[in-house]
């Protein structure tokens, strides 16, 4: 079963599971991407976010990230679990993308169960580190959050950088819900200002929104 624990500095979650758990989650994420794309040649910003998640899941399930060995108490048998850290803003962006597909009739009950389990694991893991932030995030999911605009992948990158600049610990996670609302709740003044600034930058550079992005990302202090 998929489980999680907070990284040492509270930067994110270490997601872990056996090969079959991670492989099924990987397959489910790709199903959501396929349903969203519907034959489009170029991946949308929404799809780019989920494909980032799928890439890490694929690497993780083959042991390319971290391997955790568990020993059972009953017969001392060992089992390999595969783990990978994710920055909090990234993980919640993945959950925001997956949320609408929990009600999609083309997904099986088992796929939906895995998505629900993932959300529960992530929020429970955050709750063990910072219960106030977990409560705020839970409440935020009742709002019409969306990562389905042409600005979403740029917002995904920007939030990643903004969160890492805030320092370590609970002081930073307390700002998680506010950060997510500025980029994934389209009715907020912050989101509207983000759209205005992004459009101006694209016009200034003479390029499409999809061509904008960040070239360098700092090393993560997990």
Biotite code that builds the C-alpha atoms (Angstrom):
import biotite.structure as struc

atoms = struc.array([
    struc.Atom([0.000, 0.000, 0.000], chain_id="A", res_id=1, res_name="UNK", atom_name="CA", element="C"),
    struc.Atom([1.208, 3.517, -0.761], chain_id="A", res_id=2, res_name="UNK", atom_name="CA", element="C"),
    struc.Atom([2.368, 5.465, 2.286], chain_id="A", res_id=3, res_name="UNK", atom_name="CA", element="C"),
    struc.Atom([4.127, 8.728, 2.973], chain_id="A", res_id=4, res_name="UNK", atom_name="CA", element="C"),
    struc.Atom([6.363, 10.560, 5.396], chain_id="A", res_id=5, res_name="UNK", atom_name="CA", element="C"),
    struc.Atom([7.529, 14.155, 5.593], chain_id="A", res_id=6, res_name="UNK", atom_name="CA", element="C"),
    struc.Atom([11.030, 15.027, 4.371], chain_id="A", res_id=7, res_name="UNK", atom_name="CA", element="C"),
    struc.Atom([13.514, 16.081, 7.105], chain_id="A", res_id=8, res_name="UNK", atom_name="CA", element="C"),
    struc.Atom([13.121, 19.838, 6.496], chain_id="A", res_id=9, res_name="UNK", atom_name="CA", element="C"),
    struc.Atom([9.395, 19.677, 5.805], chain_id="A", res_id=10, res_name="UNK", atom_name="CA", element="C"),
    struc.Atom([9.933, 20.544, 2.140], chain_id="A", res_id=11, res_name="UNK", atom_name="CA", element="C"),
    struc.Atom([7.634, 17.820, 0.916], chain_id="A", res_id=12, res_name="UNK", atom_name="CA", element="C"),
    struc.Atom([6.467, 14.247, 1.142], chain_id="A", res_id=13, res_name="UNK", atom_name="CA", element="C"),
    struc.Atom([8.356, 11.017, 0.548], chain_id="A", res_id=14, res_name="UNK", atom_name="CA", element="C"),
    struc.Atom([5.886, 8.795, -1.288], chain_id="A", res_id=15, res_name="UNK", atom_name="CA", element="C"),
    struc.Atom([6.622, 5.089, -1.084], chain_id="A", res_id=16, res_name="UNK", atom_name="CA", element="C"),
    struc.Atom([5.108, 1.790, -2.101], chain_id="A", res_id=17, res_name="UNK", atom_name="CA", element="C"),
    struc.Atom([5.925, -1.529, -3.721], chain_id="A", res_id=18, res_name="UNK", atom_name="CA", element="C"),
    struc.Atom([6.320, -1.938, -7.476], chain_id="A", res_id=19, res_name="UNK", atom_name="CA", element="C"),
    struc.Atom([2.697, -2.949, -8.073], chain_id="A", res_id=20, res_name="UNK", atom_name="CA", element="C"),
    struc.Atom([1.211, -0.042, -6.107], chain_id="A", res_id=21, res_name="UNK", atom_name="CA", element="C"),
    struc.Atom([3.368, 2.513, -7.903], chain_id="A", res_id=22, res_name="UNK", atom_name="CA", element="C"),
    struc.Atom([2.855, 0.857, -11.280], chain_id="A", res_id=23, res_name="UNK", atom_name="CA", element="C"),
    struc.Atom([-0.927, 0.980, -10.893], chain_id="A", res_id=24, res_name="UNK", atom_name="CA", element="C"),
    struc.Atom([-0.807, 4.625, -9.833], chain_id="A", res_id=25, res_name="UNK", atom_name="CA", element="C"),
    struc.Atom([1.463, 5.377, -12.796], chain_id="A", res_id=26, res_name="UNK", atom_name="CA", element="C"),
    struc.Atom([-1.013, 3.697, -15.151], chain_id="A", res_id=27, res_name="UNK", atom_name="CA", element="C"),
    struc.Atom([-3.928, 5.623, -13.593], chain_id="A", res_id=28, res_name="UNK", atom_name="CA", element="C"),
    struc.Atom([-2.161, 8.960, -14.054], chain_id="A", res_id=29, res_name="UNK", atom_name="CA", element="C"),
    struc.Atom([-1.511, 8.143, -17.716], chain_id="A", res_id=30, res_name="UNK", atom_name="CA", element="C"),
    struc.Atom([-5.167, 7.204, -18.181], chain_id="A", res_id=31, res_name="UNK", atom_name="CA", element="C"),
    struc.Atom([-6.155, 10.656, -16.893], chain_id="A", res_id=32, res_name="UNK", atom_name="CA", element="C"),
    struc.Atom([-3.690, 12.294, -19.271], chain_id="A", res_id=33, res_name="UNK", atom_name="CA", element="C"),
    struc.Atom([-5.036, 10.293, -22.223], chain_id="A", res_id=34, res_name="UNK", atom_name="CA", element="C"),
    struc.Atom([-8.621, 11.238, -21.375], chain_id="A", res_id=35, res_name="UNK", atom_name="CA", element="C"),
    struc.Atom([-7.640, 14.884, -21.108], chain_id="A", res_id=36, res_name="UNK", atom_name="CA", element="C"),
    struc.Atom([-5.617, 14.986, -24.317], chain_id="A", res_id=37, res_name="UNK", atom_name="CA", element="C"),
    struc.Atom([-8.163, 13.197, -26.506], chain_id="A", res_id=38, res_name="UNK", atom_name="CA", element="C"),
    struc.Atom([-5.730, 12.783, -29.401], chain_id="A", res_id=39, res_name="UNK", atom_name="CA", element="C"),
    struc.Atom([-4.086, 16.215, -29.207], chain_id="A", res_id=40, res_name="UNK", atom_name="CA", element="C"),
    struc.Atom([-0.544, 16.129, -30.529], chain_id="A", res_id=41, res_name="UNK", atom_name="CA", element="C"),
    struc.Atom([1.053, 18.510, -28.022], chain_id="A", res_id=42, res_name="UNK", atom_name="CA", element="C"),
    struc.Atom([0.526, 17.989, -24.290], chain_id="A", res_id=43, res_name="UNK", atom_name="CA", element="C"),
    struc.Atom([-1.501, 20.751, -22.647], chain_id="A", res_id=44, res_name="UNK", atom_name="CA", element="C"),
    struc.Atom([-0.163, 22.543, -19.539], chain_id="A", res_id=45, res_name="UNK", atom_name="CA", element="C"),
    struc.Atom([-2.510, 20.329, -17.490], chain_id="A", res_id=46, res_name="UNK", atom_name="CA", element="C"),
    struc.Atom([-1.031, 17.220, -19.092], chain_id="A", res_id=47, res_name="UNK", atom_name="CA", element="C"),
    struc.Atom([2.514, 18.501, -18.583], chain_id="A", res_id=48, res_name="UNK", atom_name="CA", element="C"),
    struc.Atom([1.923, 18.677, -14.835], chain_id="A", res_id=49, res_name="UNK", atom_name="CA", element="C"),
    struc.Atom([0.618, 15.110, -14.653], chain_id="A", res_id=50, res_name="UNK", atom_name="CA", element="C"),
    struc.Atom([3.346, 13.833, -16.980], chain_id="A", res_id=51, res_name="UNK", atom_name="CA", element="C"),
    struc.Atom([5.895, 15.206, -14.510], chain_id="A", res_id=52, res_name="UNK", atom_name="CA", element="C"),
    struc.Atom([4.246, 13.054, -11.847], chain_id="A", res_id=53, res_name="UNK", atom_name="CA", element="C"),
    struc.Atom([4.110, 10.014, -14.120], chain_id="A", res_id=54, res_name="UNK", atom_name="CA", element="C"),
    struc.Atom([7.803, 10.388, -14.973], chain_id="A", res_id=55, res_name="UNK", atom_name="CA", element="C"),
    struc.Atom([8.802, 10.350, -11.298], chain_id="A", res_id=56, res_name="UNK", atom_name="CA", element="C"),
    struc.Atom([6.507, 7.401, -10.579], chain_id="A", res_id=57, res_name="UNK", atom_name="CA", element="C"),
    struc.Atom([8.074, 5.430, -13.432], chain_id="A", res_id=58, res_name="UNK", atom_name="CA", element="C"),
    struc.Atom([11.588, 6.157, -12.181], chain_id="A", res_id=59, res_name="UNK", atom_name="CA", element="C"),
    struc.Atom([10.575, 5.313, -8.621], chain_id="A", res_id=60, res_name="UNK", atom_name="CA", element="C"),
    struc.Atom([8.891, 1.981, -9.340], chain_id="A", res_id=61, res_name="UNK", atom_name="CA", element="C"),
    struc.Atom([12.072, 0.727, -11.039], chain_id="A", res_id=62, res_name="UNK", atom_name="CA", element="C"),
    struc.Atom([14.211, 1.701, -8.042], chain_id="A", res_id=63, res_name="UNK", atom_name="CA", element="C"),
    struc.Atom([15.888, 4.721, -9.655], chain_id="A", res_id=64, res_name="UNK", atom_name="CA", element="C"),
    struc.Atom([15.079, 7.039, -6.735], chain_id="A", res_id=65, res_name="UNK", atom_name="CA", element="C"),
    struc.Atom([15.223, 5.401, -3.279], chain_id="A", res_id=66, res_name="UNK", atom_name="CA", element="C"),
    struc.Atom([14.833, 1.812, -2.079], chain_id="A", res_id=67, res_name="UNK", atom_name="CA", element="C"),
    struc.Atom([13.489, 1.126, 1.417], chain_id="A", res_id=68, res_name="UNK", atom_name="CA", element="C"),
    struc.Atom([13.784, -2.428, 2.773], chain_id="A", res_id=69, res_name="UNK", atom_name="CA", element="C"),
    struc.Atom([11.024, -3.593, 5.133], chain_id="A", res_id=70, res_name="UNK", atom_name="CA", element="C"),
    struc.Atom([11.324, -6.656, 7.320], chain_id="A", res_id=71, res_name="UNK", atom_name="CA", element="C"),
    struc.Atom([8.115, -8.360, 8.448], chain_id="A", res_id=72, res_name="UNK", atom_name="CA", element="C"),
    struc.Atom([7.755, -9.251, 12.125], chain_id="A", res_id=73, res_name="UNK", atom_name="CA", element="C"),
    struc.Atom([6.082, -12.588, 11.373], chain_id="A", res_id=74, res_name="UNK", atom_name="CA", element="C"),
    struc.Atom([8.789, -14.427, 9.440], chain_id="A", res_id=75, res_name="UNK", atom_name="CA", element="C"),
    struc.Atom([11.565, -11.821, 9.054], chain_id="A", res_id=76, res_name="UNK", atom_name="CA", element="C"),
    struc.Atom([11.022, -11.763, 5.293], chain_id="A", res_id=77, res_name="UNK", atom_name="CA", element="C"),
    struc.Atom([12.200, -8.594, 3.553], chain_id="A", res_id=78, res_name="UNK", atom_name="CA", element="C"),
    struc.Atom([10.317, -6.559, 0.979], chain_id="A", res_id=79, res_name="UNK", atom_name="CA", element="C"),
    struc.Atom([11.579, -3.727, -1.179], chain_id="A", res_id=80, res_name="UNK", atom_name="CA", element="C"),
    struc.Atom([9.600, -0.511, -1.178], chain_id="A", res_id=81, res_name="UNK", atom_name="CA", element="C"),
    struc.Atom([10.452, 2.248, -3.614], chain_id="A", res_id=82, res_name="UNK", atom_name="CA", element="C"),
    struc.Atom([10.353, 5.888, -2.547], chain_id="A", res_id=83, res_name="UNK", atom_name="CA", element="C"),
    struc.Atom([10.624, 9.364, -4.026], chain_id="A", res_id=84, res_name="UNK", atom_name="CA", element="C"),
    struc.Atom([10.380, 12.859, -2.490], chain_id="A", res_id=85, res_name="UNK", atom_name="CA", element="C"),
    struc.Atom([8.015, 15.489, -3.900], chain_id="A", res_id=86, res_name="UNK", atom_name="CA", element="C"),
    struc.Atom([7.854, 19.188, -2.988], chain_id="A", res_id=87, res_name="UNK", atom_name="CA", element="C"),
    struc.Atom([4.503, 19.966, -1.326], chain_id="A", res_id=88, res_name="UNK", atom_name="CA", element="C"),
    struc.Atom([3.366, 22.440, -3.993], chain_id="A", res_id=89, res_name="UNK", atom_name="CA", element="C"),
    struc.Atom([4.118, 19.899, -6.726], chain_id="A", res_id=90, res_name="UNK", atom_name="CA", element="C"),
    struc.Atom([2.228, 17.110, -4.987], chain_id="A", res_id=91, res_name="UNK", atom_name="CA", element="C"),
    struc.Atom([-0.840, 19.250, -4.378], chain_id="A", res_id=92, res_name="UNK", atom_name="CA", element="C"),
    struc.Atom([-0.780, 20.363, -8.007], chain_id="A", res_id=93, res_name="UNK", atom_name="CA", element="C"),
    struc.Atom([-0.894, 16.678, -8.997], chain_id="A", res_id=94, res_name="UNK", atom_name="CA", element="C"),
    struc.Atom([-3.867, 16.130, -6.688], chain_id="A", res_id=95, res_name="UNK", atom_name="CA", element="C"),
    struc.Atom([-5.692, 19.175, -8.103], chain_id="A", res_id=96, res_name="UNK", atom_name="CA", element="C"),
    struc.Atom([-5.235, 17.741, -11.594], chain_id="A", res_id=97, res_name="UNK", atom_name="CA", element="C"),
    struc.Atom([-6.454, 14.279, -10.583], chain_id="A", res_id=98, res_name="UNK", atom_name="CA", element="C"),
    struc.Atom([-9.432, 15.466, -8.534], chain_id="A", res_id=99, res_name="UNK", atom_name="CA", element="C"),
    struc.Atom([-11.987, 15.791, -11.422], chain_id="A", res_id=100, res_name="UNK", atom_name="CA", element="C"),
    struc.Atom([-11.170, 12.287, -12.670], chain_id="A", res_id=101, res_name="UNK", atom_name="CA", element="C"),
    struc.Atom([-12.365, 10.707, -9.439], chain_id="A", res_id=102, res_name="UNK", atom_name="CA", element="C"),
    struc.Atom([-15.857, 11.170, -10.929], chain_id="A", res_id=103, res_name="UNK", atom_name="CA", element="C"),
    struc.Atom([-15.044, 10.090, -14.487], chain_id="A", res_id=104, res_name="UNK", atom_name="CA", element="C"),
    struc.Atom([-17.039, 7.053, -15.618], chain_id="A", res_id=105, res_name="UNK", atom_name="CA", element="C"),
    struc.Atom([-14.181, 5.812, -17.799], chain_id="A", res_id=106, res_name="UNK", atom_name="CA", element="C"),
    struc.Atom([-11.994, 5.125, -14.794], chain_id="A", res_id=107, res_name="UNK", atom_name="CA", element="C"),
    struc.Atom([-12.462, 1.931, -12.819], chain_id="A", res_id=108, res_name="UNK", atom_name="CA", element="C"),
    struc.Atom([-13.465, 1.889, -9.172], chain_id="A", res_id=109, res_name="UNK", atom_name="CA", element="C"),
    struc.Atom([-9.975, 0.600, -8.361], chain_id="A", res_id=110, res_name="UNK", atom_name="CA", element="C"),
    struc.Atom([-8.331, 3.519, -10.160], chain_id="A", res_id=111, res_name="UNK", atom_name="CA", element="C"),
    struc.Atom([-10.547, 5.971, -8.291], chain_id="A", res_id=112, res_name="UNK", atom_name="CA", element="C"),
    struc.Atom([-9.748, 4.206, -5.024], chain_id="A", res_id=113, res_name="UNK", atom_name="CA", element="C"),
    struc.Atom([-6.032, 4.647, -5.676], chain_id="A", res_id=114, res_name="UNK", atom_name="CA", element="C"),
    struc.Atom([-6.514, 8.362, -6.328], chain_id="A", res_id=115, res_name="UNK", atom_name="CA", element="C"),
    struc.Atom([-8.517, 8.722, -3.110], chain_id="A", res_id=116, res_name="UNK", atom_name="CA", element="C"),
    struc.Atom([-5.857, 6.807, -1.202], chain_id="A", res_id=117, res_name="UNK", atom_name="CA", element="C"),
    struc.Atom([-3.135, 9.059, -2.607], chain_id="A", res_id=118, res_name="UNK", atom_name="CA", element="C"),
    struc.Atom([-4.993, 12.182, -1.485], chain_id="A", res_id=119, res_name="UNK", atom_name="CA", element="C"),
    struc.Atom([-5.608, 10.726, 1.986], chain_id="A", res_id=120, res_name="UNK", atom_name="CA", element="C"),
    struc.Atom([-1.956, 9.711, 2.374], chain_id="A", res_id=121, res_name="UNK", atom_name="CA", element="C"),
    struc.Atom([-0.691, 13.141, 1.323], chain_id="A", res_id=122, res_name="UNK", atom_name="CA", element="C"),
    struc.Atom([-3.022, 15.100, 3.603], chain_id="A", res_id=123, res_name="UNK", atom_name="CA", element="C"),
    struc.Atom([-2.479, 12.730, 6.543], chain_id="A", res_id=124, res_name="UNK", atom_name="CA", element="C"),
    struc.Atom([1.297, 13.020, 6.118], chain_id="A", res_id=125, res_name="UNK", atom_name="CA", element="C"),
    struc.Atom([1.067, 16.814, 6.098], chain_id="A", res_id=126, res_name="UNK", atom_name="CA", element="C"),
    struc.Atom([-1.252, 16.658, 9.125], chain_id="A", res_id=127, res_name="UNK", atom_name="CA", element="C"),
    struc.Atom([1.347, 14.755, 11.135], chain_id="A", res_id=128, res_name="UNK", atom_name="CA", element="C"),
    struc.Atom([3.846, 17.532, 10.410], chain_id="A", res_id=129, res_name="UNK", atom_name="CA", element="C"),
    struc.Atom([1.555, 20.575, 10.447], chain_id="A", res_id=130, res_name="UNK", atom_name="CA", element="C"),
    struc.Atom([-2.120, 19.906, 11.298], chain_id="A", res_id=131, res_name="UNK", atom_name="CA", element="C"),
    struc.Atom([-3.124, 23.545, 10.747], chain_id="A", res_id=132, res_name="UNK", atom_name="CA", element="C"),
    struc.Atom([-1.884, 23.499, 7.141], chain_id="A", res_id=133, res_name="UNK", atom_name="CA", element="C"),
    struc.Atom([-3.516, 20.125, 6.490], chain_id="A", res_id=134, res_name="UNK", atom_name="CA", element="C"),
    struc.Atom([-6.857, 21.490, 7.683], chain_id="A", res_id=135, res_name="UNK", atom_name="CA", element="C"),
    struc.Atom([-6.544, 24.547, 5.442], chain_id="A", res_id=136, res_name="UNK", atom_name="CA", element="C"),
    struc.Atom([-5.632, 22.396, 2.435], chain_id="A", res_id=137, res_name="UNK", atom_name="CA", element="C"),
    struc.Atom([-8.589, 20.085, 3.090], chain_id="A", res_id=138, res_name="UNK", atom_name="CA", element="C"),
    struc.Atom([-10.917, 23.097, 3.142], chain_id="A", res_id=139, res_name="UNK", atom_name="CA", element="C"),
    struc.Atom([-9.330, 24.449, -0.048], chain_id="A", res_id=140, res_name="UNK", atom_name="CA", element="C"),
    struc.Atom([-10.302, 21.273, -1.919], chain_id="A", res_id=141, res_name="UNK", atom_name="CA", element="C"),
    struc.Atom([-13.947, 22.230, -1.463], chain_id="A", res_id=142, res_name="UNK", atom_name="CA", element="C"),
    struc.Atom([-13.283, 25.255, -3.678], chain_id="A", res_id=143, res_name="UNK", atom_name="CA", element="C"),
    struc.Atom([-13.300, 25.067, -7.511], chain_id="A", res_id=144, res_name="UNK", atom_name="CA", element="C"),
    struc.Atom([-9.549, 24.624, -7.862], chain_id="A", res_id=145, res_name="UNK", atom_name="CA", element="C"),
    struc.Atom([-8.343, 24.052, -11.401], chain_id="A", res_id=146, res_name="UNK", atom_name="CA", element="C"),
    struc.Atom([-5.049, 23.442, -13.183], chain_id="A", res_id=147, res_name="UNK", atom_name="CA", element="C"),
    struc.Atom([-6.714, 23.388, -16.589], chain_id="A", res_id=148, res_name="UNK", atom_name="CA", element="C"),
    struc.Atom([-5.727, 26.751, -18.045], chain_id="A", res_id=149, res_name="UNK", atom_name="CA", element="C"),
    struc.Atom([-2.972, 27.701, -20.467], chain_id="A", res_id=150, res_name="UNK", atom_name="CA", element="C"),
    struc.Atom([-1.147, 29.275, -17.514], chain_id="A", res_id=151, res_name="UNK", atom_name="CA", element="C"),
    struc.Atom([-1.124, 26.140, -15.350], chain_id="A", res_id=152, res_name="UNK", atom_name="CA", element="C"),
    struc.Atom([2.314, 24.734, -16.107], chain_id="A", res_id=153, res_name="UNK", atom_name="CA", element="C"),
    struc.Atom([3.955, 28.121, -15.643], chain_id="A", res_id=154, res_name="UNK", atom_name="CA", element="C"),
    struc.Atom([2.078, 28.464, -12.334], chain_id="A", res_id=155, res_name="UNK", atom_name="CA", element="C"),
    struc.Atom([3.294, 24.977, -11.365], chain_id="A", res_id=156, res_name="UNK", atom_name="CA", element="C"),
    struc.Atom([6.918, 26.033, -11.865], chain_id="A", res_id=157, res_name="UNK", atom_name="CA", element="C"),
    struc.Atom([6.472, 29.405, -10.181], chain_id="A", res_id=158, res_name="UNK", atom_name="CA", element="C"),
    struc.Atom([4.855, 27.925, -7.067], chain_id="A", res_id=159, res_name="UNK", atom_name="CA", element="C"),
    struc.Atom([7.671, 25.398, -6.804], chain_id="A", res_id=160, res_name="UNK", atom_name="CA", element="C"),
    struc.Atom([10.222, 28.217, -6.734], chain_id="A", res_id=161, res_name="UNK", atom_name="CA", element="C"),
    struc.Atom([8.178, 30.465, -4.440], chain_id="A", res_id=162, res_name="UNK", atom_name="CA", element="C"),
    struc.Atom([7.720, 27.688, -1.896], chain_id="A", res_id=163, res_name="UNK", atom_name="CA", element="C"),
    struc.Atom([11.416, 26.793, -1.838], chain_id="A", res_id=164, res_name="UNK", atom_name="CA", element="C"),
    struc.Atom([12.333, 30.429, -1.172], chain_id="A", res_id=165, res_name="UNK", atom_name="CA", element="C"),
    struc.Atom([10.274, 30.542, 2.035], chain_id="A", res_id=166, res_name="UNK", atom_name="CA", element="C"),
    struc.Atom([12.742, 28.644, 4.229], chain_id="A", res_id=167, res_name="UNK", atom_name="CA", element="C"),
    struc.Atom([12.144, 25.455, 6.179], chain_id="A", res_id=168, res_name="UNK", atom_name="CA", element="C"),
    struc.Atom([9.659, 24.063, 8.646], chain_id="A", res_id=169, res_name="UNK", atom_name="CA", element="C"),
    struc.Atom([6.113, 24.859, 9.704], chain_id="A", res_id=170, res_name="UNK", atom_name="CA", element="C"),
    struc.Atom([6.447, 28.581, 8.928], chain_id="A", res_id=171, res_name="UNK", atom_name="CA", element="C"),
    struc.Atom([6.657, 27.629, 5.260], chain_id="A", res_id=172, res_name="UNK", atom_name="CA", element="C"),
    struc.Atom([3.918, 24.987, 5.179], chain_id="A", res_id=173, res_name="UNK", atom_name="CA", element="C"),
    struc.Atom([1.505, 27.449, 6.817], chain_id="A", res_id=174, res_name="UNK", atom_name="CA", element="C"),
    struc.Atom([1.642, 29.397, 3.545], chain_id="A", res_id=175, res_name="UNK", atom_name="CA", element="C"),
    struc.Atom([0.835, 26.374, 1.361], chain_id="A", res_id=176, res_name="UNK", atom_name="CA", element="C"),
    struc.Atom([-2.908, 26.885, 1.004], chain_id="A", res_id=177, res_name="UNK", atom_name="CA", element="C"),
    struc.Atom([-2.539, 30.600, 0.216], chain_id="A", res_id=178, res_name="UNK", atom_name="CA", element="C"),
    struc.Atom([0.080, 29.839, -2.431], chain_id="A", res_id=179, res_name="UNK", atom_name="CA", element="C"),
    struc.Atom([-2.128, 27.230, -4.099], chain_id="A", res_id=180, res_name="UNK", atom_name="CA", element="C"),
    struc.Atom([-5.137, 29.568, -4.141], chain_id="A", res_id=181, res_name="UNK", atom_name="CA", element="C"),
    struc.Atom([-3.149, 32.301, -5.909], chain_id="A", res_id=182, res_name="UNK", atom_name="CA", element="C"),
    struc.Atom([-2.538, 30.045, -8.907], chain_id="A", res_id=183, res_name="UNK", atom_name="CA", element="C"),
    struc.Atom([-5.307, 27.415, -8.955], chain_id="A", res_id=184, res_name="UNK", atom_name="CA", element="C"),
    struc.Atom([-8.388, 29.392, -7.910], chain_id="A", res_id=185, res_name="UNK", atom_name="CA", element="C"),
    struc.Atom([-9.151, 31.491, -10.974], chain_id="A", res_id=186, res_name="UNK", atom_name="CA", element="C"),
    struc.Atom([-11.541, 33.889, -9.221], chain_id="A", res_id=187, res_name="UNK", atom_name="CA", element="C"),
    struc.Atom([-8.902, 35.350, -6.894], chain_id="A", res_id=188, res_name="UNK", atom_name="CA", element="C"),
    struc.Atom([-7.331, 38.783, -7.534], chain_id="A", res_id=189, res_name="UNK", atom_name="CA", element="C"),
    struc.Atom([-3.902, 37.115, -7.292], chain_id="A", res_id=190, res_name="UNK", atom_name="CA", element="C"),
    struc.Atom([-4.706, 34.754, -10.157], chain_id="A", res_id=191, res_name="UNK", atom_name="CA", element="C"),
    struc.Atom([-6.083, 37.553, -12.312], chain_id="A", res_id=192, res_name="UNK", atom_name="CA", element="C"),
    struc.Atom([-2.942, 39.603, -11.691], chain_id="A", res_id=193, res_name="UNK", atom_name="CA", element="C"),
    struc.Atom([-0.815, 36.559, -12.553], chain_id="A", res_id=194, res_name="UNK", atom_name="CA", element="C"),
    struc.Atom([-2.678, 36.190, -15.870], chain_id="A", res_id=195, res_name="UNK", atom_name="CA", element="C"),
    struc.Atom([-2.257, 39.886, -16.645], chain_id="A", res_id=196, res_name="UNK", atom_name="CA", element="C"),
    struc.Atom([1.483, 39.823, -15.883], chain_id="A", res_id=197, res_name="UNK", atom_name="CA", element="C"),
    struc.Atom([2.014, 36.603, -17.847], chain_id="A", res_id=198, res_name="UNK", atom_name="CA", element="C"),
    struc.Atom([0.182, 37.930, -20.916], chain_id="A", res_id=199, res_name="UNK", atom_name="CA", element="C"),
    struc.Atom([2.251, 41.123, -20.787], chain_id="A", res_id=200, res_name="UNK", atom_name="CA", element="C"),
    struc.Atom([5.494, 39.128, -20.549], chain_id="A", res_id=201, res_name="UNK", atom_name="CA", element="C"),
    struc.Atom([4.523, 36.899, -23.491], chain_id="A", res_id=202, res_name="UNK", atom_name="CA", element="C"),
    struc.Atom([3.644, 39.941, -25.580], chain_id="A", res_id=203, res_name="UNK", atom_name="CA", element="C"),
    struc.Atom([6.910, 41.617, -24.628], chain_id="A", res_id=204, res_name="UNK", atom_name="CA", element="C"),
    struc.Atom([8.912, 38.550, -25.649], chain_id="A", res_id=205, res_name="UNK", atom_name="CA", element="C"),
    struc.Atom([6.783, 37.915, -28.734], chain_id="A", res_id=206, res_name="UNK", atom_name="CA", element="C"),
    struc.Atom([6.044, 34.317, -27.791], chain_id="A", res_id=207, res_name="UNK", atom_name="CA", element="C"),
    struc.Atom([3.200, 32.032, -26.756], chain_id="A", res_id=208, res_name="UNK", atom_name="CA", element="C"),
    struc.Atom([2.358, 31.450, -23.097], chain_id="A", res_id=209, res_name="UNK", atom_name="CA", element="C"),
    struc.Atom([3.577, 27.871, -23.482], chain_id="A", res_id=210, res_name="UNK", atom_name="CA", element="C"),
    struc.Atom([7.060, 29.141, -24.411], chain_id="A", res_id=211, res_name="UNK", atom_name="CA", element="C"),
    struc.Atom([7.496, 30.921, -21.078], chain_id="A", res_id=212, res_name="UNK", atom_name="CA", element="C"),
    struc.Atom([9.196, 29.141, -18.229], chain_id="A", res_id=213, res_name="UNK", atom_name="CA", element="C"),
    struc.Atom([12.086, 29.012, -15.804], chain_id="A", res_id=214, res_name="UNK", atom_name="CA", element="C"),
    struc.Atom([15.474, 27.745, -16.935], chain_id="A", res_id=215, res_name="UNK", atom_name="CA", element="C"),
    struc.Atom([17.117, 27.177, -13.560], chain_id="A", res_id=216, res_name="UNK", atom_name="CA", element="C"),
    struc.Atom([15.831, 25.621, -10.359], chain_id="A", res_id=217, res_name="UNK", atom_name="CA", element="C"),
    struc.Atom([17.745, 25.558, -7.078], chain_id="A", res_id=218, res_name="UNK", atom_name="CA", element="C"),
    struc.Atom([18.910, 22.386, -5.389], chain_id="A", res_id=219, res_name="UNK", atom_name="CA", element="C"),
    struc.Atom([16.224, 21.216, -2.997], chain_id="A", res_id=220, res_name="UNK", atom_name="CA", element="C"),
    struc.Atom([17.039, 20.980, 0.703], chain_id="A", res_id=221, res_name="UNK", atom_name="CA", element="C"),
    struc.Atom([14.682, 18.144, 1.525], chain_id="A", res_id=222, res_name="UNK", atom_name="CA", element="C"),
])
